[in-house]
Amino acid sequence: MISRFERREPSRSLARFYRLEVAPTLFGEWSLRRIWGRIGTEGRARLETYPTRAEALDAAARIERLRHRRGYVRRPGPAGGAE
C-alpha cells in the first residue's frame, strides 16, 4: 500500500509531500516507511516495523488522519516526491 499526500500554499511558498508505504519485510514482519519533504526533493525517511500487517495499516491510518488535520490532501498517481 502506498499513499501520497501534498500540501501547497503558494502565498507562504509552501509545497510539501508526505508518503506512506506499507510492505512486508524479509523476516515476516511489516514495515511502515514514511517519506516527507519539499516537493521536488528526495525528502527524509523513517522506517518502523510491526509484527502484523493490520498493525502497520492501523499506524498508517493514524498518520494519515494527522496529515489531513495539518492540511495535506491525498494525491493519486505515482508516489514520489522528486518527480
MOPAC internal coordinates of N, CA, C and O (Angstrom, degrees):
PM7 1SCF
backbone

  N    0.0000 0     0.00 0     0.00 0    0    0    0
  C    1.4318 1     0.00 0     0.00 0    1    0    0
  C    1.5251 1   109.03 1     0.00 0    2    1    0
  O    1.2310 1   121.01 1   -50.31 1    3    2    1
  N    1.3016 1   115.67 1   129.69 1    3    2    1
  C    1.4669 1   121.11 1   176.51 1    5    3    2
  C    1.5209 1   107.89 1  -129.14 1    6    5    3
  O    1.2310 1   120.50 1   -51.01 1    7    6    5
  N    1.3180 1   116.65 1   128.99 1    7    6    5
  C    1.4677 1   122.44 1   176.89 1    9    7    6
  C    1.5198 1   108.36 1  -124.98 1   10    9    7
  O    1.2310 1   121.24 1   -41.33 1   11   10    9
  N    1.3132 1   115.24 1   138.67 1   11   10    9
  C    1.4597 1   120.32 1  -179.81 1   13   11   10
  C    1.5184 1   109.78 1  -125.75 1   14   13   11
  O    1.2310 1   121.05 1   -40.68 1   15   14   13
  N    1.3272 1   115.60 1   139.32 1   15   14   13
  C    1.4597 1   122.51 1  -179.23 1   17   15   14
  C    1.5208 1   109.06 1  -132.97 1   18   17   15
  O    1.2310 1   120.94 1   -29.49 1   19   18   17
  N    1.3180 1   115.81 1   150.51 1   19   18   17
  C    1.4661 1   120.76 1   176.83 1   21   19   18
  C    1.5157 1   109.54 1  -135.77 1   22   21   19
  O    1.2310 1   121.85 1   -27.62 1   23   22   21
  N    1.3126 1   114.06 1   152.38 1   23   22   21
  C    1.4606 1   121.53 1   173.45 1   25   23   22
  C    1.5171 1   106.94 1  -134.80 1   26   25   23
  O    1.2310 1   120.97 1   -59.22 1   27   26   25
  N    1.3210 1   115.74 1   120.78 1   27   26   25
  C    1.4601 1   121.16 1  -179.31 1   29   27   26
  C    1.5197 1   109.95 1  -127.65 1   30   29   27
  O    1.2310 1   121.20 1   -51.94 1   31   30   29
  N    1.3031 1   115.30 1   128.06 1   31   30   29
  C    1.4620 1   122.25 1   174.55 1   33   31   30
  C    1.5309 1   106.80 1  -138.11 1   34   33   31
  O    1.2310 1   120.05 1   -90.44 1   35   34   33
  N    1.3332 1   117.52 1    89.56 1   35   34   33
  C    1.4687 1   120.52 1  -176.73 1   37   35   34
  C    1.5219 1   113.72 1   -57.47 1   38   37   35
  O    1.2310 1   119.86 1   146.85 1   39   38   37
  N    1.3270 1   117.87 1   -33.15 1   39   38   37
  C    1.4681 1   119.94 1  -179.26 1   41   39   38
  C    1.5265 1   111.77 1   -64.39 1   42   41   39
  O    1.2310 1   120.43 1   153.73 1   43   42   41
  N    1.3254 1   116.79 1   -26.27 1   43   42   41
  C    1.4640 1   121.52 1   178.69 1   45   43   42
  C    1.5235 1   111.91 1  -105.00 1   46   45   43
  O    1.2310 1   120.44 1  -173.55 1   47   46   45
  N    1.3425 1   116.76 1     6.45 1   47   46   45
  C    1.4652 1   122.48 1  -177.58 1   49   47   46
  C    1.5291 1   110.46 1    56.95 1   50   49   47
  O    1.2310 1   121.12 1  -137.92 1   51   50   49
  N    1.3313 1   115.46 1    42.08 1   51   50   49
  C    1.4480 1   122.26 1  -176.40 1   53   51   50
  C    1.5277 1   109.22 1  -109.35 1   54   53   51
  O    1.2310 1   120.56 1   -56.35 1   55   54   53
  N    1.3142 1   116.53 1   123.65 1   55   54   53
  C    1.4658 1   122.50 1   177.05 1   57   55   54
  C    1.5269 1   106.95 1  -147.13 1   58   57   55
  O    1.2310 1   120.77 1   -81.93 1   59   58   57
  N    1.3283 1   116.14 1    98.07 1   59   58   57
  C    1.4649 1   121.39 1  -174.55 1   61   59   58
  C    1.5249 1   111.54 1  -124.75 1   62   61   59
  O    1.2310 1   121.17 1   -25.77 1   63   62   61
  N    1.3328 1   115.36 1   154.23 1   63   62   61
  C    1.4550 1   121.05 1   175.10 1   65   63   62
  C    1.5186 1   109.32 1  -126.27 1   66   65   63
  O    1.2310 1   121.12 1   -20.74 1   67   66   65
  N    1.3222 1   115.46 1   159.26 1   67   66   65
  C    1.4629 1   122.69 1   176.28 1   69   67   66
  C    1.5147 1   105.98 1  -146.18 1   70   69   67
  O    1.2310 1   119.99 1   -49.96 1   71   70   69
  N    1.3232 1   117.62 1   130.04 1   71   70   69
  C    1.4598 1   121.85 1  -177.44 1   73   71   70
  C    1.5211 1   109.95 1  -128.99 1   74   73   71
  O    1.2310 1   120.41 1   -42.90 1   75   74   73
  N    1.3278 1   116.82 1   137.10 1   75   74   73
  C    1.4575 1   123.12 1   177.22 1   77   75   74
  C    1.5230 1   108.48 1  -118.92 1   78   77   75
  O    1.2310 1   120.25 1   -48.72 1   79   78   77
  N    1.3256 1   117.14 1   131.28 1   79   78   77
  C    1.4586 1   122.06 1   179.12 1   81   79   78
  C    1.5254 1   108.98 1  -130.12 1   82   81   79
  O    1.2310 1   120.06 1   -55.65 1   83   82   81
  N    1.3310 1   117.49 1   124.35 1   83   82   81
  C    1.4588 1   122.49 1   175.55 1   85   83   82
  C    1.5191 1   107.28 1  -111.72 1   86   85   83
  O    1.2310 1   120.87 1   -53.28 1   87   86   85
  N    1.3507 1   115.95 1   126.72 1   87   86   85
  C    1.4695 1   120.57 1  -177.32 1   89   87   86
  C    1.5281 1   109.90 1  -152.19 1   90   89   87
  O    1.2310 1   120.44 1   -25.27 1   91   90   89
  N    1.3397 1   116.77 1   154.73 1   91   90   89
  C    1.4716 1   119.33 1   177.21 1   93   91   90
  C    1.5279 1   110.58 1   -73.55 1   94   93   91
  O    1.2310 1   121.00 1   -28.16 1   95   94   93
  N    1.3222 1   115.69 1   151.84 1   95   94   93
  C    1.4651 1   120.56 1   175.18 1   97   95   94
  C    1.5239 1   108.46 1   -99.16 1   98   97   95
  O    1.2310 1   120.34 1    -6.37 1   99   98   97
  N    1.3045 1   116.96 1   173.63 1   99   98   97
  C    1.4684 1   121.54 1   178.56 1  101   99   98
  C    1.5194 1   112.46 1   -73.07 1  102  101   99
  O    1.2310 1   120.18 1   168.60 1  103  102  101
  N    1.3318 1   117.26 1   -11.40 1  103  102  101
  C    1.4584 1   121.20 1  -174.70 1  105  103  102
  C    1.5285 1   112.83 1  -108.20 1  106  105  103
  O    1.2310 1   120.07 1  -163.27 1  107  106  105
  N    1.3366 1   117.48 1    16.73 1  107  106  105
  C    1.4503 1   121.24 1   176.45 1  109  107  106
  C    1.5158 1   115.23 1    85.07 1  110  109  107
  O    1.2310 1   120.04 1  -177.91 1  111  110  109
  N    1.3150 1   117.52 1     2.09 1  111  110  109
  C    1.4679 1   121.24 1   176.47 1  113  111  110
  C    1.5261 1   108.32 1   -95.65 1  114  113  111
  O    1.2310 1   120.98 1     2.33 1  115  114  113
  N    1.3168 1   115.73 1  -177.67 1  115  114  113
  C    1.4646 1   121.76 1   176.72 1  117  115  114
  C    1.5140 1   109.12 1  -124.16 1  118  117  115
  O    1.2310 1   121.06 1   -40.05 1  119  118  117
  N    1.3263 1   115.58 1   139.95 1  119  118  117
  C    1.4624 1   119.92 1  -179.12 1  121  119  118
  C    1.5254 1   110.57 1  -110.13 1  122  121  119
  O    1.2310 1   121.69 1   -32.41 1  123  122  121
  N    1.3151 1   114.37 1   147.59 1  123  122  121
  C    1.4618 1   122.42 1   171.47 1  125  123  122
  C    1.5195 1   105.65 1  -119.62 1  126  125  123
  O    1.2310 1   121.14 1   -66.29 1  127  126  125
  N    1.3189 1   115.43 1   113.71 1  127  126  125
  C    1.4655 1   120.95 1   179.07 1  129  127  126
  C    1.5162 1   107.80 1  -105.90 1  130  129  127
  O    1.2310 1   121.30 1   -53.35 1  131  130  129
  N    1.3396 1   115.11 1   126.65 1  131  130  129
  C    1.4615 1   121.84 1   177.95 1  133  131  130
  C    1.5134 1   107.73 1  -112.03 1  134  133  131
  O    1.2310 1   120.71 1   -52.48 1  135  134  133
  N    1.3238 1   116.24 1   127.52 1  135  134  133
  C    1.4628 1   121.78 1   177.58 1  137  135  134
  C    1.5260 1   106.80 1  -125.53 1  138  137  135
  O    1.2310 1   120.50 1   -47.30 1  139  138  137
  N    1.3217 1   116.66 1   132.70 1  139  138  137
  C    1.4624 1   119.96 1  -178.73 1  141  139  138
  C    1.5156 1   109.86 1  -147.74 1  142  141  139
  O    1.2310 1   121.20 1   -21.38 1  143  142  141
  N    1.3293 1   115.32 1   158.62 1  143  142  141
  C    1.4617 1   120.33 1   177.24 1  145  143  142
  C    1.5145 1   111.50 1   159.84 1  146  145  143
  O    1.2310 1   121.70 1    11.71 1  147  146  145
  N    1.2968 1   114.35 1  -168.29 1  147  146  145
  C    1.4589 1   121.48 1   179.29 1  149  147  146
  C    1.5266 1   108.76 1   -78.21 1  150  149  147
  O    1.2310 1   120.37 1   -42.07 1  151  150  149
  N    1.3310 1   116.91 1   137.93 1  151  150  149
  C    1.4651 1   120.96 1   178.66 1  153  151  150
  C    1.5222 1   108.66 1   -59.17 1  154  153  151
  O    1.2310 1   120.84 1   -47.09 1  155  154  153
  N    1.3249 1   116.00 1   132.91 1  155  154  153
  C    1.4546 1   121.70 1  -178.49 1  157  155  154
  C    1.5189 1   113.00 1    99.51 1  158  157  155
  O    1.2310 1   120.36 1   174.97 1  159  158  157
  N    1.3485 1   116.92 1    -5.03 1  159  158  157
  C    1.4645 1   120.74 1   177.55 1  161  159  158
  C    1.5262 1   109.60 1  -114.32 1  162  161  159
  O    1.2310 1   120.79 1   -10.45 1  163  162  161
  N    1.3037 1   116.09 1   169.55 1  163  162  161
  C    1.4509 1   121.25 1   177.17 1  165  163  162
  C    1.5223 1   111.60 1   -71.89 1  166  165  163
  O    1.2310 1   120.32 1   147.87 1  167  166  165
  N    1.3048 1   117.00 1   -32.13 1  167  166  165
  C    1.4561 1   122.01 1   177.93 1  169  167  166
  C    1.5163 1   113.28 1    82.67 1  170  169  167
  O    1.2310 1   121.30 1     4.66 1  171  170  169
  N    1.3160 1   115.12 1  -175.34 1  171  170  169
  C    1.4676 1   122.64 1   178.42 1  173  171  170
  C    1.5126 1   107.72 1  -111.13 1  174  173  171
  O    1.2310 1   120.26 1   -19.19 1  175  174  173
  N    1.3332 1   117.10 1   160.81 1  175  174  173
  C    1.4601 1   120.08 1  -177.48 1  177  175  174
  C    1.5207 1   111.09 1  -139.48 1  178  177  175
  O    1.2310 1   121.73 1   -27.24 1  179  178  177
  N    1.3255 1   114.29 1   152.76 1  179  178  177
  C    1.4661 1   121.93 1   174.39 1  181  179  178
  C    1.5242 1   106.77 1  -140.08 1  182  181  179
  O    1.2310 1   120.72 1   -42.77 1  183  182  181
  N    1.3327 1   116.23 1   137.23 1  183  182  181
  C    1.4564 1   122.15 1  -179.20 1  185  183  182
  C    1.5173 1   109.35 1  -118.70 1  186  185  183
  O    1.2310 1   120.93 1   -51.40 1  187  186  185
  N    1.3325 1   115.82 1   128.60 1  187  186  185
  C    1.4600 1   121.81 1   177.04 1  189  187  186
  C    1.5246 1   107.42 1  -125.11 1  190  189  187
  O    1.2310 1   119.79 1   -35.25 1  191  190  189
  N    1.3317 1   118.00 1   144.75 1  191  190  189
  C    1.4579 1   120.71 1   178.24 1  193  191  190
  C    1.5247 1   110.04 1  -114.93 1  194  193  191
  O    1.2310 1   121.41 1   -31.71 1  195  194  193
  N    1.3187 1   114.91 1   148.29 1  195  194  193
  C    1.4633 1   123.31 1  -179.08 1  197  195  194
  C    1.5213 1   108.63 1  -133.19 1  198  197  195
  O    1.2310 1   120.03 1   -29.51 1  199  198  197
  N    1.3371 1   117.55 1   150.49 1  199  198  197
  C    1.4661 1   120.07 1  -178.38 1  201  199  198
  C    1.5273 1   113.94 1   -67.91 1  202  201  199
  O    1.2310 1   120.00 1   149.58 1  203  202  201
  N    1.3423 1   117.61 1   -30.42 1  203  202  201
  C    1.4626 1   120.27 1  -177.55 1  205  203  202
  C    1.5271 1   110.78 1  -130.11 1  206  205  203
  O    1.2310 1   121.68 1   -20.09 1  207  206  205
  N    1.3307 1   114.39 1   159.91 1  207  206  205
  C    1.4643 1   120.61 1   178.07 1  209  207  206
  C    1.5284 1   109.91 1   -63.97 1  210  209  207
  O    1.2310 1   120.50 1   139.68 1  211  210  209
  N    1.3273 1   116.65 1   -40.32 1  211  210  209
  C    1.4636 1   120.74 1  -179.03 1  213  211  210
  C    1.5271 1   111.63 1   -59.46 1  214  213  211
  O    1.2310 1   120.10 1   138.81 1  215  214  213
  N    1.3294 1   117.41 1   -41.19 1  215  214  213
  C    1.4626 1   120.31 1   179.21 1  217  215  214
  C    1.5236 1   111.15 1   -66.56 1  218  217  215
  O    1.2310 1   120.24 1   140.31 1  219  218  217
  N    1.3252 1   117.14 1   -39.69 1  219  218  217
  C    1.4648 1   120.68 1   178.32 1  221  219  218
  C    1.5265 1   110.37 1   -65.05 1  222  221  219
  O    1.2310 1   120.12 1   138.34 1  223  222  221
  N    1.3305 1   117.37 1   -41.66 1  223  222  221
  C    1.4633 1   120.88 1   179.03 1  225  223  222
  C    1.5271 1   111.35 1   -67.78 1  226  225  223
  O    1.2310 1   120.10 1   143.46 1  227  226  225
  N    1.3268 1   117.42 1   -36.54 1  227  226  225
  C    1.4666 1   120.56 1   175.93 1  229  227  226
  C    1.5273 1   111.05 1   -62.50 1  230  229  227
  O    1.2310 1   120.63 1   136.79 1  231  230  229
  N    1.3251 1   116.40 1   -43.21 1  231  230  229
  C    1.4679 1   120.77 1   178.43 1  233  231  230
  C    1.5294 1   110.36 1   -63.64 1  234  233  231
  O    1.2310 1   120.44 1   138.95 1  235  234  233
  N    1.3352 1   116.76 1   -41.05 1  235  234  233
  C    1.4650 1   120.69 1   178.62 1  237  235  234
  C    1.5242 1   110.59 1   -63.79 1  238  237  235
  O    1.2310 1   120.16 1   138.96 1  239  238  237
  N    1.3309 1   117.29 1   -41.04 1  239  238  237
  C    1.4721 1   120.86 1   179.04 1  241  239  238
  C    1.5266 1   111.10 1   -64.01 1  242  241  239
  O    1.2310 1   120.42 1   140.79 1  243  242  241
  N    1.3328 1   116.81 1   -39.21 1  243  242  241
  C    1.4674 1   120.87 1   178.55 1  245  243  242
  C    1.5335 1   110.16 1   -63.15 1  246  245  243
  O    1.2310 1   120.63 1   135.61 1  247  246  245
  N    1.3193 1   116.41 1   -44.39 1  247  246  245
  C    1.4677 1   120.76 1   179.85 1  249  247  246
  C    1.5252 1   110.38 1   -66.26 1  250  249  247
  O    1.2310 1   120.78 1   141.43 1  251  250  249
  N    1.3380 1   116.12 1   -38.57 1  251  250  249
  C    1.4602 1   119.72 1   178.36 1  253  251  250
  C    1.5294 1   110.73 1   -60.76 1  254  253  251
  O    1.2310 1   120.04 1   137.53 1  255  254  253
  N    1.3199 1   117.52 1   -42.47 1  255  254  253
  C    1.4776 1   120.50 1   177.65 1  257  255  254
  C    1.5303 1   110.97 1   -61.02 1  258  257  255
  O    1.2310 1   120.42 1   139.09 1  259  258  257
  N    1.3211 1   116.81 1   -40.91 1  259  258  257
  C    1.4715 1   120.19 1   178.39 1  261  259  258
  C    1.5252 1   111.18 1   -64.19 1  262  261  259
  O    1.2310 1   120.16 1   138.83 1  263  262  261
  N    1.3191 1   117.30 1   -41.17 1  263  262  261
  C    1.4668 1   120.58 1   179.30 1  265  263  262
  C    1.5245 1   110.32 1   -63.21 1  266  265  263
  O    1.2310 1   120.06 1   138.21 1  267  266  265
  N    1.3325 1   117.49 1   -41.79 1  267  266  265
  C    1.4687 1   120.55 1   178.85 1  269  267  266
  C    1.5239 1   110.98 1   -61.66 1  270  269  267
  O    1.2310 1   120.43 1   139.76 1  271  270  269
  N    1.3284 1   116.78 1   -40.24 1  271  270  269
  C    1.4655 1   120.18 1   178.41 1  273  271  270
  C    1.5198 1   111.86 1   -63.61 1  274  273  271
  O    1.2310 1   120.74 1   152.51 1  275  274  273
  N    1.3204 1   116.18 1   -27.49 1  275  274  273
  C    1.4666 1   119.89 1  -179.86 1  277  275  274
  C    1.5181 1   113.11 1   -91.45 1  278  277  275
  O    1.2310 1   120.35 1  -172.53 1  279  278  277
  N    1.3361 1   116.93 1     7.47 1  279  278  277
  C    1.4554 1   119.83 1   173.81 1  281  279  278
  C    1.5136 1   115.85 1    98.46 1  282  281  279
  O    1.2310 1   119.50 1  -172.97 1  283  282  281
  N    1.3187 1   118.57 1     7.03 1  283  282  281
  C    1.4601 1   121.13 1   178.26 1  285  283  282
  C    1.5231 1   109.72 1   -79.58 1  286  285  283
  O    1.2310 1   120.62 1   -33.85 1  287  286  285
  N    1.3238 1   116.42 1   146.15 1  287  286  285
  C    1.4597 1   123.52 1  -179.31 1  289  287  286
  C    1.5240 1   107.98 1  -121.16 1  290  289  287
  O    1.2310 1   120.48 1   -44.55 1  291  290  289
  N    1.3408 1   116.70 1   135.45 1  291  290  289
  C    1.4743 1   121.14 1   179.21 1  293  291  290
  C    1.5324 1   108.88 1   -65.11 1  294  293  291
  O    1.2310 1   120.78 1   -43.64 1  295  294  293
  N    1.3227 1   116.11 1   136.36 1  295  294  293
  C    1.4554 1   122.69 1   178.63 1  297  295  294
  C    1.5220 1   110.12 1  -120.38 1  298  297  295
  O    1.2310 1   120.18 1   -50.09 1  299  298  297
  N    1.3260 1   117.27 1   129.91 1  299  298  297
  C    1.4692 1   119.95 1   175.01 1  301  299  298
  C    1.5281 1   109.78 1   -78.67 1  302  301  299
  O    1.2310 1   121.09 1    -7.87 1  303  302  301
  N    1.3123 1   115.52 1   172.13 1  303  302  301
  C    1.4613 1   119.96 1   174.35 1  305  303  302
  C    1.4976 1   112.81 1    99.28 1  306  305  303
  O    1.2310 1   121.07 1    15.42 1  307  306  305
  N    1.3315 1   115.56 1  -164.58 1  307  306  305
  C    1.4749 1   119.84 1  -176.55 1  309  307  306
  C    1.5169 1   111.17 1   -59.74 1  310  309  307
  O    1.2310 1   120.99 1   -38.36 1  311  310  309
  N    1.3089 1   115.70 1   141.64 1  311  310  309
  C    1.4700 1   120.37 1  -178.01 1  313  311  310
  C    1.5145 1   109.68 1   -97.67 1  314  313  311
  O    1.2310 1   120.24 1   -85.95 1  315  314  313
  N    1.3010 1   117.14 1    94.05 1  315  314  313
  C    1.4534 1   120.36 1   177.54 1  317  315  314
  C    1.5014 1   111.39 1  -161.91 1  318  317  315
  O    1.2310 1   120.77 1   -30.38 1  319  318  317
  N    1.2994 1   116.14 1   149.62 1  319  318  317
  C    1.4555 1   119.05 1   179.56 1  321  319  318
  C    1.5099 1   112.95 1   -93.94 1  322  321  319
  O    1.2310 1   120.40 1   156.39 1  323  322  321
  N    1.3272 1   116.84 1   -23.61 1  323  322  321
  C    1.4530 1   120.09 1  -171.78 1  325  323  322
  C    1.5120 1   113.40 1  -104.86 1  326  325  323
  O    1.2310 1   119.32 1  -162.07 1  327  326  325
  N    1.3389 1   118.90 1    17.93 1  327  326  325
  C    1.4645 1   117.18 1  -179.49 1  329  327  326
  C    1.4956 1   112.93 1   -85.34 1  330  329  327
  O    1.2310 1   120.10 1   180.00 1  331  330  329

